[in-house]
Amino acid sequence: MTPDVLSLTLQELKRLLAVSPELHGEARVPGPWQVKNSPTARSVRLVQWKQIPLVVKYGTEVCLAEAETTIFVSLHTTVRVPRIYGTFVESDRLGDESRARQTVTYIFEEQLLGQTLTEVWPLLTCSERKTIEYELADVFFKLSSIGPSSKRCLGPLRGSWKNAWFFPFQARFPYGEQGARTTQSFLAYFQDIAFAKRKEDGLERFDLYRRAVFSHGDLRPANIMINAGHIVGIIDWAEAGWYPYFWDSFVLECSTFAYRKLRGWDGLAQGLGAWYADEAHEFLETWVCAMEMV
């Protein structure tokens, strides 16, 4: 971390944000759903501080856990992630003075060189795509090698589930501090939302005793940075944590629908996610039904 970045104050950062561009496009979407109720829920901007390019994430739906998890991954694996330069947290009234104060978190981090896989995919050769497939498989392997504190304990680095996979449901379907902490309770939570009566065979396809796996949580083309035909980093760790063993296969299957315009991506994603394709497909059906309930 350079001394110049260390000297950046919150007031200076807010001044830069006011004149800096929003990073548009699905490369910076806050996970699998869109925050709609507040313009400051999550914003991502590119700023220049003394000729140092910084990516800044801020808003009421930005959490310090994202920065902490990014640092955690850098310390426990060789997966390339953005360096976290600093964070700020402030309590602020958003608009109406009569409203209760809300916490706004700021994370400023390194801008990785390159472009997202979404942007470069159409330009890649078959050989480069195969190289990226191998490198992405290695990323999954390295992350899954991070062992949980308990072989059955699911959850983020600290605290309860509060990421974008749970946000759509938490108001109507609260789950508590210890909710969805095992594969069985995780599956049951979403099945109870999705189906008025839980399917009797809803858990038969799943190995309820397989250990939890550390996952980026939302590793799709928009979060994979590419330069010169190689993966140079993985960004946006807000959804990371220990998930059921099939989670990466589920995210990859989701991506085949979300990125169907990327010709050839579906084959790569299905190949990478083939280990637990049955479980991924079963949970996708549950997820879709659950989303229809909110």
N, C-alpha and C positions, 0 to 999 in steps of 0.2 A: 504494500500500500504506500502510495507516495505521500510526502508531507503536504502537498497541495490539496489532495483529497481530504486528508485528515483535518484540514483547517476550514472546511466547508461548514457553515452554520445553517440552521433551519431557515432563518430569515433570508439568507442568500439563496438557498435552494428554492424557496417559494418564489422568489423574484425570478429565478431562471425558469421555473415551471410555467410562469405566467406568459412567457414569450417563446416557449418551446413547443415543437409539434407533437401531437399525439401519434403514437405508433399504431397506425391503422392496420386493418386486415386481421384475418383469423390467426396470424402468428402471435397476436397478443390478446386473444380472447381469454377471459378469466375462467378457463375450464369448460366443462361440458354444458353449462347453462349460462344465460346472460342475466346480469343484474339489471333490473329495470326501474327500481323504485328510487334511485338516487344517482344524480350525475357524478357524485364523488365516491361512489361505492368502490370502484377500482379504475384507476387511470394509469397508463404507462406512457412515459414520455422520454424522449432523447434530449439530453441537455449537454452543453459544453461548459466545462469549468476549467478555466486556465488551460485551454486547448486539450483537456482530457475529456473524451466522450464518456458519458454516463447514461445508463438506463435507470430511470427512476420510476418506482411503482408506489402509488400512494392511494389512500382512501379508507373508508370505514370497513371495507371487506378485505383489506390487506392486513396480514398478521405477521408478527415477528417470527412466528414459527417457520415461515417460508425462508427467511434469511438464515435462521438457525439450522434448518434442514440442509440448505445449500452448503453451509460450512461443514456440517456433519458428513455429507457425502464426499466432500473434498478431503477430509481427514481419514476416511475409512476405505476409500477406493481410489483408483487412478482415473475414474471417469472425469472428464474435463467439464467443469461448471464455471459460471461467472464468479469472479472474486467479489465478495461483499465488502464494500468500502465503509458502509456505516448505515445506521438507522436512526430515526427520530420518531417519537410518539408524542402527540399533543391531544388535549381535550378541547373540542371546539364546538360551537353552535353552528349548525349548517343552515344558514338562511334565517329563518324566523327566530327572533330572540326568545320567544316563549317556549321553544323546543328544548328538550333536555340535551345536555352536552353529549357528544359522541366522540369516541376515540378515533383519531386519524393517524395511521401509521405510514411512515415513509421509509422505503428501502432504496438505497442507491448502490448500484453495482456496476461491474465491468461490462462494457459492450463487447461481446465476442465478435471477432472478425468473421466475415462470410455472410451467407444468406440461409434462410430456412430451407429445409428439404422441399417444402411446398413450392417455393419459388424456383428452385433449380431443377426439380424433377424432370420437366419436359426436355431439358438440355443435356441430361446425363446419358452417357452411352450405356449399352448393356453391361459392359465390363465394369463401369463405375457403379452401376446399380447393384451388381453382384458384390462388389467390394463393400458397399454401404450395408448390404444385408449381413455380411459377415461381421462387420464392425458393430452393427446394431445388436446382433446376437451376443456379442461380447459384452456390450453394455448391460443387457438383461442379466447375463451370467454374473457379472461383477456386482450388480446391485443385489441380486438374490443371494449372494454369498455373505451379505451383512446379516448376521444372526440376530433374532429378537431376544429380548431378555427372558421371554418364556416361549416355548415352542408353539403355544396355542394362543398367544396374546396378539390381537390385532390393534391397530391404532396409529396415530401420528407420532412424531418424535416425543411430544409431550401433550398432555391434556386429552380432551375428548375429540371425537370426529367433528370437525368444523369446516370441512373443505367443500368444494363445489359439487361433489357427488351427493352430499347430504343436505346442502343448503335448501334445495327445493322442498324438502320434506319436514325440516326440523320444527317449523311453526305448528303444523297440524299433527305431526307425528313425532313428538319429542322422544328421545331415546336415552337421556340421562348420561351421567359421567362415565358409567361403566357399560353403556349400551354397545352392542355390535362388537364385542371384544373377542369372540371366538368365531370360527367359521360357521358354526351352527346358528348362533345368535345373529350374526351378520346376514346370513341368508334369510332367516326367519323375519328379520326386520323388514326387508324389502318385499318378501312374499306376503306378509300381513297387510302391507299397503296395496300391493298389486291385486290381490285376490280377496274377495269378501270372505271366502272360506279357503284356507290354505290347502293346496293340493296334498293329498295323502302321500303321494310319491315324490313330493317336491324336493326332498333331500337325497333321494336314492342315488342320483348320479354323482354326488359329491363325496370326496373323502374328508369327512369331518374332523379327522385327527391328523391330517398332514400339517406340517409346521407352516406358520405364517412366512410370507416372503416379502422382503423389502422391495418396494416398487416406486418408480417415479410417479405412478398413479394416473398419468395422462400422457404417456409417451407416444405422440402422434407426429406426423411430418412437420407441423407448425412449431414444435418444440425441439427440433433437431437441427443444429447449425452445421452447414456444409461449406467447405472451402477446398478448392482444387480436387474435387471428387472424393473427399474424405470427411468423416464426421469430426468436427473440431470442438464440439461442445453440446451439452444438453441444458436447456433453459427452462425457467418457470417451474419451480419445485413446490408450488402451493399445495398440490394434491398428494405429495409423497407420504409414505408411511408403510407400515406392515399390513398387507392385505392377504385375503385367501390365495392359495397357491395358483389359482387359475386367472388371477386379475390381469396380468399382462396380455394373456390370450384374449380376454374380454375386451380390453381397450383396443387391441389390434383389430378385432372383429368390428367394433364400432367404427374404427377408422376406414374400413372398406366401404362403408356407406357415406360417411362424411366427406371422404376424398375420392368419390367414385369418378370424378373428372380427371384424376391423375391416372392416366392409362398405364396399367402395369403394376400400380401400387397394391391392388387387391391380391395379386399373386404372391408378392413379397410378404405382405402382412399375413396372409393365410399360411404361408410356409413357416414363418416365425412363430405363429400362434398355434401350430398344429399339435403341440404337446397336449393341450387341454381344450381342444376344439369343442368337444361335447359339452363340457361344463360351461365354457364361454357362451355357447349358443343358448343353453338353457337359462343362464343368468340374464342374457340380453333380452330374452322374451319377458322375464320378470321385470327387468328395468323399464322396458317400454310400457308395460302395463302399469307400473307404479307411476311413471311420468304422466300417464293419462288421468291419474287421480288427483293431480295438483293443478 
